[in-house]
């Protein structure tokens, strides 16, 4: 191959890369492709609560749409503890709590 072929190949490659970059900048400037449903600021996934069990384990309550998931994070892997939690509407504050369960945990000192 001659030098002019290499130059022509290099120029075509630079042109194509510049064209791809220009299209990417235009998409970013005008909002790009919106593949999500709903309003732009509305998020479907969030961490509702987080509880640190010890230095290496954590429990997360993750909400997605109208369901919540209880997830245990540890160095040995992530485990879904409960995935059948349905989100209920908030209980009015003037209603008395009925059928409530209280749990008492006794801890023993470590030797």
HELIX and SHEET records of a PDB file:
HELIX    1   1 UNK A    3  UNK A   29  1                                  27    
SHEET    1   A 4 UNK A  45  UNK A  52  0                                        
SHEET    2   A 4 UNK A  58  UNK A  64 -1                                        
SHEET    3   A 4 UNK A  67  UNK A  74 -1                                        
SHEET    4   A 4 UNK A  77  UNK A  86 -1                                        
END                                                                             
